[in-house]
C-alpha cells in the first residue's frame, strides 16, 4: 500500500511538473504562424478569428478596442482564401519576450485591391502603403525590436509617469494596420539573434511619440530598412545626456548591445538649459558625448553622433538662425576628436525648413488650428516638435547621413542608391493617422 501511494504521488508530481513546464514554455513562445479569417485553416497555422481578443493567457489577439471583420472568398488555397479587414485602423498584439523578431505579413484579396500601412508599438512606421491588385498577394518581412525595462535581476529603467502607459514599454508587441483598405492574410513571427540593432539615444525629436499629431524621426526610420536591421528606440522627451544616464537608459542599452550594433546619439535641446558651473556645450555635454562613444566602443558597437535638429527659427532674410548655441559645433568636434561618424542633422534640417519657407515650414511642425483634434480648444503652435510629415523628412535626412558616412547599414537599406536633398523635400507625402491623439506637448523644448 505504501508503494502504491508513493507511486501515485510520484505520478501526480510528474503531471504537475509537466504542466508547470508547459505553462512556462507557452509564456516564452517566440514563434507563431497565424492564418487570419474564418475560412479553412492552412496546415501548420493557428487560426485567428475576429473574436480573438488579446489576453495575456491567450498570448495574442486583436487589441485596444479593435473591431474587425472576416472575409472568406472560398478559394482553393486555405491560406489565401480568407482575411481580416476593417473600415478603421485595427490593432493586433502578441505576447513576446524582449528581443528582435522577423515579422512576415501577407496581404491581398482574390477579388479586390488592398492598401495597408503597418505601424508598431508607439506608431513606429514599419511598412508604408503596401498595395495589392485584385488576385495579387504580397508578403513583406521586417525586423522589429521589443524592449522591456529590466537591466538585471535588481535594476530597471526609471520611466517617467507618461511612459508607464506607452505601448513601447508594455509587455507585448502591438501592430497597427491602417490605410484605406487595411488587410491581413497571414503572419509569421520568428525570433532572431543575428540582426543588427540600431539603438537610439535622444530626446523628444528622436523618441517614438505615442499620439497624433506628434512625431519624431526615430519612429520613421524603421520603414527605410529591409529585414536584418532593427531599431531599438530608447529616447524620451525632455531628456539630456545626463538624465538619459541617470534614468539608467544607457545602462539598459549596454546590457543588451552586441558587437556590430550601432549607437546613435542626438541631444542638445534640453542640455542647453542646464546652467551649472560644469554644464555647457564644451564641458559636461562634450564630456558625456565622449562617454557614450567610449561605452559603445567598449562593447564593440559603432557609435554615431547626430547633431540636434534645428528649431523653426527664421531671421528676416528667410534663413534659419542657430538657436542651439555651441551645441551643434560641440557635437561635430566630439565626433572628430573620437573619429566616429557624424550625421549633421542640424545643417540638413535647416536646409529643409528654408526650402519650405518661413510660413510653409509650419507644415512640418505641430502647428494646427483649434479643434483639429478632440478636446483641442486652442491652436497648437510648436516650433520644436514635428508632426509626421516633418519627422518623415528628417528620417530621410538621417538615411542620407548614413549613406554619406558609408556606414555598414547602407547594405540593409530598401533604397541604397537614391539620394535625398533636404533642399528638395517631398511635397505629396500622406500619413494615415492613428486613432489615438493627445494635445499635451511632449516634455522639453
C-alpha positions as CSV (number, residue, x, y, z in Angstrom):
1,X,0.0,0.0,0.0
2,X,2.9,2.3,0.8
3,X,4.4,1.7,-2.6
4,X,1.1,2.4,-4.4
5,X,0.6,5.6,-2.5
6,X,4.2,6.7,-3.3
7,X,3.7,5.8,-6.9
8,X,0.5,7.9,-7.2
9,X,2.3,10.8,-5.5
10,X,5.2,10.4,-7.9
11,X,2.9,10.3,-11.0
12,X,1.0,13.3,-9.7
13,X,4.3,15.2,-9.3
14,X,5.2,14.4,-12.9
15,X,1.9,15.7,-14.1
16,X,2.2,18.9,-12.1
17,X,5.8,19.4,-13.2
18,X,4.8,18.9,-16.8
19,X,2.0,21.4,-16.5
20,X,4.4,24.0,-15.0
21,X,6.9,23.4,-17.7
22,X,4.3,23.6,-20.4
23,X,3.0,26.9,-18.9
24,X,6.5,28.3,-18.7
25,X,7.3,27.3,-22.3
26,X,4.0,28.8,-23.5
27,X,4.7,32.1,-21.7
28,X,8.0,32.3,-23.6
29,X,6.7,31.4,-27.0
30,X,8.8,33.3,-29.6
31,X,7.4,32.0,-32.9
32,X,3.9,31.9,-34.4
33,X,2.2,31.2,-37.7
34,X,-1.2,32.9,-37.9
35,X,-3.9,32.3,-40.6
36,X,-6.4,35.2,-40.3
37,X,-10.1,34.7,-41.1
38,X,-12.9,32.3,-40.5
39,X,-12.4,30.1,-43.6
40,X,-10.4,27.0,-43.9
41,X,-7.1,26.9,-41.8
42,X,-3.8,26.4,-43.6
43,X,-1.8,23.4,-42.3
44,X,0.6,24.3,-39.6
45,X,-1.0,27.7,-38.9
46,X,-3.1,28.9,-35.9
47,X,-6.4,30.4,-37.0
48,X,-7.2,34.0,-35.9
49,X,-10.9,34.9,-35.8
50,X,-12.4,38.4,-35.5
51,X,-13.5,37.4,-32.0
52,X,-10.0,36.6,-30.8
53,X,-9.4,39.4,-28.4
54,X,-6.0,39.8,-26.8
55,X,-5.3,38.4,-23.4
56,X,-2.1,37.6,-21.6
57,X,-3.2,34.0,-21.2
58,X,-4.1,33.5,-24.9
59,X,-0.9,35.3,-25.9
60,X,-2.3,37.0,-29.0
61,X,-5.3,38.8,-30.3
62,X,-6.9,42.0,-31.5
63,X,-6.3,44.8,-29.1
64,X,-7.2,48.3,-27.9
65,X,-10.9,48.0,-28.6
66,X,-10.4,46.9,-32.2
67,X,-13.4,45.8,-34.3
68,X,-12.6,43.7,-37.4
69,X,-14.4,41.5,-39.9
70,X,-13.5,38.3,-41.7
71,X,-13.9,37.9,-45.5
72,X,-13.9,34.4,-47.0
73,X,-13.6,34.1,-50.8
74,X,-13.9,30.3,-50.7
75,X,-10.6,29.9,-52.7
76,X,-8.7,26.7,-53.2
77,X,-5.7,27.8,-51.1
78,X,-6.8,27.9,-47.5
79,X,-4.2,30.5,-46.5
80,X,-5.2,33.0,-49.2
81,X,-8.9,32.4,-49.4
82,X,-9.8,34.5,-46.4
83,X,-8.5,37.5,-44.5
84,X,-9.2,40.1,-41.8
85,X,-10.1,43.7,-42.6
86,X,-11.8,46.8,-41.2
87,X,-13.0,50.2,-42.3
88,X,-10.9,51.6,-39.4
89,X,-7.4,51.1,-38.2
90,X,-7.1,48.0,-36.1
91,X,-4.5,46.5,-33.7
92,X,-3.1,43.0,-33.2
93,X,-0.9,42.2,-30.2
94,X,1.4,39.3,-29.4
95,X,2.9,38.4,-26.1
96,X,6.7,38.2,-26.8
97,X,9.7,38.5,-24.6
98,X,12.4,41.1,-25.2
99,X,14.4,40.7,-28.4
100,X,14.5,41.0,-32.1
101,X,11.9,39.4,-34.3
102,X,11.3,38.9,-38.0
103,X,7.7,39.6,-38.8
104,X,6.4,38.3,-42.2
105,X,3.0,39.6,-43.2
106,X,1.0,38.5,-46.3
107,X,-1.5,41.0,-47.8
108,X,-4.0,40.5,-50.6
109,X,-7.5,39.6,-51.7
110,X,-8.7,37.3,-54.5
111,X,-11.3,39.8,-55.7
112,X,-10.4,43.4,-54.6
113,X,-7.4,45.7,-54.3
114,X,-6.0,46.3,-50.8
115,X,-3.8,49.1,-49.3
116,X,-2.2,48.7,-45.9
117,X,0.3,50.6,-43.8
118,X,1.8,48.9,-40.8
119,X,2.9,50.6,-37.6
120,X,4.2,49.1,-34.5
121,X,4.1,49.9,-30.8
122,X,4.2,53.7,-30.4
123,X,3.5,54.5,-34.0
124,X,6.8,53.1,-35.5
125,X,6.4,53.1,-39.2
126,X,7.3,49.6,-40.4
127,X,5.6,49.2,-43.8
128,X,4.3,52.1,-45.9
129,X,1.4,51.8,-48.3
130,X,1.5,48.2,-49.3
131,X,-0.9,47.9,-52.3
132,X,-2.1,44.7,-53.9
133,X,-4.2,44.3,-57.1
134,X,-7.2,42.0,-57.2
135,X,-5.9,38.5,-57.0
136,X,-2.4,39.6,-56.0
137,X,-0.7,38.6,-52.8
138,X,2.4,40.2,-51.3
139,X,4.5,39.1,-48.4
140,X,6.7,41.7,-46.6
141,X,9.2,41.0,-43.9
142,X,10.7,43.4,-41.4
143,X,12.8,43.0,-38.2
144,X,11.5,44.6,-35.1
145,X,12.8,45.1,-31.6
146,X,10.7,44.6,-28.5
147,X,12.3,46.0,-25.3
148,X,11.5,45.8,-21.6
149,X,12.6,47.8,-18.5
150,X,14.8,45.1,-17.0
151,X,18.6,45.7,-16.8
152,X,19.3,42.8,-14.5
153,X,17.7,41.0,-11.6
154,X,17.8,44.1,-9.4
155,X,17.8,47.1,-11.7
156,X,15.3,48.6,-14.1
157,X,15.0,51.7,-16.3
158,X,13.4,54.6,-14.4
159,X,10.5,55.6,-16.6
160,X,8.6,58.9,-16.5
161,X,5.0,58.7,-15.5
162,X,3.9,59.4,-19.1
163,X,5.9,56.4,-20.2
164,X,4.0,53.9,-18.0
165,X,1.2,53.7,-20.5
166,X,3.3,53.8,-23.7
167,X,2.9,50.8,-26.0
168,X,6.7,50.9,-26.3
169,X,7.2,49.8,-22.7
170,X,4.3,47.3,-22.2
171,X,4.7,43.5,-22.1
172,X,3.6,42.7,-25.6
173,X,4.2,43.6,-29.3
174,X,1.4,45.6,-30.8
175,X,0.9,46.1,-34.6
176,X,-1.4,48.7,-36.1
177,X,-3.0,48.1,-39.5
178,X,-4.0,51.3,-41.2
179,X,-4.7,52.9,-44.7
180,X,-7.7,52.9,-47.0
181,X,-8.3,49.2,-47.2
182,X,-6.1,47.6,-44.5
183,X,-5.9,43.8,-44.8
184,X,-4.0,40.9,-43.3
185,X,-4.0,37.4,-44.7
186,X,-1.2,35.7,-42.7
187,X,1.6,36.4,-40.3
188,X,4.8,34.6,-39.2
189,X,6.8,35.6,-36.2
190,X,10.3,34.3,-35.6
191,X,12.8,35.4,-33.0
192,X,16.3,36.3,-34.5
193,X,19.6,36.7,-32.8
194,X,21.8,37.9,-35.7
195,X,20.0,41.1,-36.6
196,X,22.0,44.4,-36.5
197,X,20.3,46.5,-33.8
198,X,20.4,50.3,-34.0
199,X,20.0,51.8,-30.5
200,X,18.7,55.4,-30.5
201,X,19.6,57.8,-27.6
202,X,17.8,61.1,-27.6
203,X,15.0,63.4,-26.6
204,X,11.6,64.4,-28.0
205,X,12.9,64.9,-31.5
206,X,14.0,61.2,-31.5
207,X,11.5,59.3,-29.3
208,X,8.6,57.2,-30.6
209,X,5.7,59.5,-29.9
210,X,2.6,57.6,-29.0
211,X,-0.1,60.0,-30.1
212,X,-1.1,62.2,-33.0
213,X,-0.1,64.8,-34.1
214,X,3.4,64.5,-32.5
215,X,6.2,62.5,-34.2
216,X,9.9,62.1,-34.5
217,X,12.5,60.8,-37.0
218,X,13.2,57.9,-34.7
219,X,9.8,56.3,-35.3
220,X,10.0,56.8,-39.1
221,X,13.4,55.2,-39.9
222,X,12.4,51.6,-39.5
223,X,10.4,51.9,-42.7
224,X,13.6,52.5,-44.7
225,X,15.3,49.2,-43.8
226,X,15.0,45.7,-45.1
227,X,14.8,42.8,-42.7
228,X,18.1,42.3,-40.8
229,X,18.1,45.6,-39.1
230,X,16.0,46.5,-36.1
231,X,15.6,50.0,-34.5
232,X,15.6,50.0,-30.7
233,X,14.5,53.5,-29.7
234,X,15.3,54.3,-26.1
235,X,14.9,58.1,-26.5
236,X,12.4,60.0,-24.4
237,X,11.0,63.6,-24.3
238,X,12.8,66.1,-22.1
239,X,16.0,64.2,-21.6
240,X,19.6,65.4,-21.6
241,X,22.7,63.3,-21.9
242,X,22.8,63.4,-18.1
243,X,19.2,62.4,-17.4
244,X,19.4,59.7,-20.0
245,X,22.2,58.2,-18.0
246,X,20.6,59.0,-14.6
247,X,17.4,57.1,-15.6
248,X,19.6,54.1,-16.5
249,X,18.8,54.1,-20.2
250,X,22.4,53.9,-21.3
251,X,23.0,51.2,-18.8
252,X,20.0,49.3,-20.2
253,X,21.4,49.6,-23.7
254,X,24.8,48.4,-22.6
255,X,23.2,45.3,-21.1
256,X,21.9,44.1,-24.4
257,X,24.0,45.8,-27.1
258,X,26.4,43.4,-29.0
259,X,29.4,43.8,-31.3
260,X,28.4,45.2,-34.7
261,X,25.3,47.0,-33.4
262,X,25.0,50.8,-33.6
263,X,24.5,53.6,-31.0
264,X,23.0,56.8,-32.5
265,X,23.2,59.8,-30.1
266,X,21.3,63.0,-30.6
267,X,21.0,65.5,-27.7
268,X,21.3,69.3,-27.2
269,X,17.8,70.9,-26.9
270,X,17.4,70.2,-23.2
271,X,21.2,70.1,-22.4
272,X,21.2,73.8,-23.5
273,X,19.0,74.6,-20.5
274,X,21.4,73.2,-17.9
275,X,23.2,76.1,-16.2
276,X,25.5,74.6,-13.6
277,X,29.2,75.6,-13.3
278,X,30.3,72.4,-15.1
279,X,27.5,72.5,-17.7
280,X,27.6,73.8,-21.3
281,X,28.4,72.7,-24.8
282,X,32.2,72.5,-24.2
283,X,32.0,71.0,-20.7
284,X,29.5,68.4,-19.5
285,X,27.9,68.0,-22.9
286,X,31.1,67.2,-24.7
287,X,32.4,65.0,-21.9
288,X,29.2,63.0,-21.8
289,X,29.1,62.6,-25.6
290,X,32.6,61.1,-25.4
291,X,31.5,58.8,-22.6
292,X,28.6,57.5,-24.8
293,X,31.1,56.9,-27.5
294,X,33.6,55.1,-25.3
295,X,30.8,52.9,-23.8
296,X,29.7,51.8,-27.3
297,X,33.2,51.1,-28.4
298,X,33.8,49.1,-25.1
299,X,31.0,46.8,-26.3
300,X,32.3,46.5,-29.8
301,X,29.4,48.6,-31.1
302,X,29.6,51.5,-33.6
303,X,28.8,55.0,-32.2
304,X,27.2,57.7,-34.5
305,X,26.8,61.3,-33.3
306,X,23.8,63.2,-34.7
307,X,23.7,67.0,-34.3
308,X,20.5,68.4,-32.8
309,X,17.6,69.2,-35.2
310,X,17.3,72.9,-35.8
311,X,14.3,74.7,-34.3
312,X,12.0,76.5,-36.7
313,X,13.7,79.9,-36.2
314,X,13.9,82.2,-39.2
315,X,15.6,85.6,-39.5
316,X,14.4,88.5,-41.6
317,X,16.2,87.2,-44.7
318,X,14.4,83.8,-44.7
319,X,17.3,81.9,-43.3
320,X,17.2,79.6,-40.2
321,X,19.4,81.1,-37.5
322,X,21.1,78.8,-35.0
323,X,19.1,78.8,-31.7
324,X,21.2,76.0,-30.2
325,X,24.4,78.0,-29.4
326,X,27.6,75.9,-29.4
327,X,25.9,72.5,-29.1
328,X,25.9,71.5,-32.8
329,X,29.6,72.6,-33.0
330,X,30.4,70.6,-29.9
331,X,28.8,67.5,-31.3
332,X,30.8,67.9,-34.5
333,X,34.0,68.3,-32.6
334,X,33.3,65.3,-30.3
335,X,32.8,63.1,-33.4
336,X,36.1,64.4,-34.9
337,X,38.0,64.0,-31.7
338,X,36.9,60.4,-31.3
339,X,37.0,59.5,-35.0
340,X,33.4,58.4,-35.2
341,X,30.7,59.0,-37.8
342,X,28.7,62.3,-37.8
343,X,25.2,62.9,-39.2
344,X,24.8,66.7,-39.3
345,X,21.0,66.8,-38.9
346,X,21.3,70.4,-37.6
347,X,22.5,71.5,-41.0
348,X,20.2,69.3,-43.1
349,X,17.1,70.2,-41.1
350,X,17.9,74.0,-41.6
351,X,18.0,73.4,-45.4
352,X,14.7,71.6,-45.2
353,X,13.0,74.4,-43.4
354,X,14.4,77.0,-45.7
355,X,13.3,75.1,-48.7
356,X,9.7,75.2,-47.4
357,X,10.0,78.8,-46.3
358,X,9.1,80.6,-43.1
359,X,5.3,80.1,-43.4
360,X,5.1,76.7,-45.2
361,X,7.6,75.2,-42.8
362,X,4.8,75.1,-40.2
363,X,3.5,72.1,-42.1
364,X,6.4,70.1,-40.7
365,X,5.7,71.0,-37.1
366,X,2.8,70.7,-34.7
367,X,1.0,73.8,-36.0
368,X,-2.7,73.2,-36.1
369,X,-5.8,75.5,-35.7
370,X,-8.1,74.9,-32.8
371,X,-10.4,71.9,-33.0
372,X,-8.1,69.9,-35.3
373,X,-8.1,67.2,-32.7
374,X,-10.5,66.1,-29.9
375,X,-10.6,68.5,-26.9
376,X,-8.2,70.9,-28.6
377,X,-9.8,74.3,-27.9
378,X,-6.7,76.3,-28.7
379,X,-4.4,76.4,-31.6
380,X,-1.2,74.3,-31.4
381,X,2.0,76.2,-32.4
382,X,5.2,74.4,-31.6
383,X,8.4,75.2,-33.4
384,X,10.5,72.4,-31.9
385,X,8.3,69.2,-32.2
386,X,7.5,67.7,-35.5
387,X,4.3,66.3,-37.0
388,X,4.6,63.0,-39.0
389,X,5.5,64.8,-42.3
390,X,8.4,66.7,-40.6
391,X,9.5,63.6,-38.9
392,X,9.5,61.6,-42.1
393,X,11.6,64.1,-43.9
394,X,14.1,64.2,-41.1
395,X,14.3,60.4,-41.2
396,X,15.2,60.8,-44.8
397,X,18.0,63.2,-43.7
398,X,19.2,60.5,-41.3
399,X,19.2,57.9,-44.0
400,X,21.1,60.3,-46.3
401,X,23.6,60.8,-43.5
402,X,24.0,57.0,-43.2
403,X,24.9,56.9,-46.9
404,X,27.3,59.9,-46.7
405,X,29.1,58.3,-43.7
406,X,29.3,55.0,-45.6
407,X,28.1,53.0,-42.6
408,X,27.6,49.3,-43.0
409,X,23.9,49.9,-42.5
410,X,23.7,51.0,-46.2
411,X,23.6,47.4,-47.3
412,X,20.3,46.9,-45.4
413,X,18.5,49.9,-46.9
414,X,15.5,49.4,-49.2
415,X,16.8,52.1,-51.5
416,X,20.6,52.3,-51.1
417,X,21.4,54.3,-54.2
418,X,18.8,57.2,-54.4
419,X,20.0,60.4,-52.7
420,X,17.8,62.8,-50.7
421,X,18.4,66.5,-50.9
422,X,16.8,68.3,-47.9
423,X,16.5,71.4,-50.1
424,X,14.1,69.5,-52.3
425,X,11.7,67.8,-49.8
426,X,8.7,65.7,-50.6
427,X,5.5,67.6,-51.2
428,X,2.9,64.9,-51.7
429,X,3.5,62.5,-48.8
430,X,0.5,61.2,-46.9
431,X,0.2,59.9,-43.4
432,X,-2.6,57.7,-42.3
433,X,-3.3,58.9,-38.7
434,X,-3.5,56.5,-35.8
435,X,-6.7,56.6,-33.7
436,X,-5.0,58.0,-30.5
437,X,-4.3,61.7,-30.2
438,X,-3.1,64.0,-27.4
439,X,-2.8,67.8,-27.3
440,X,-0.3,67.8,-24.4
441,X,3.1,68.9,-25.6
442,X,6.0,66.5,-25.1
443,X,8.5,67.4,-22.4
444,X,11.4,69.6,-23.5
445,X,11.9,72.4,-26.0
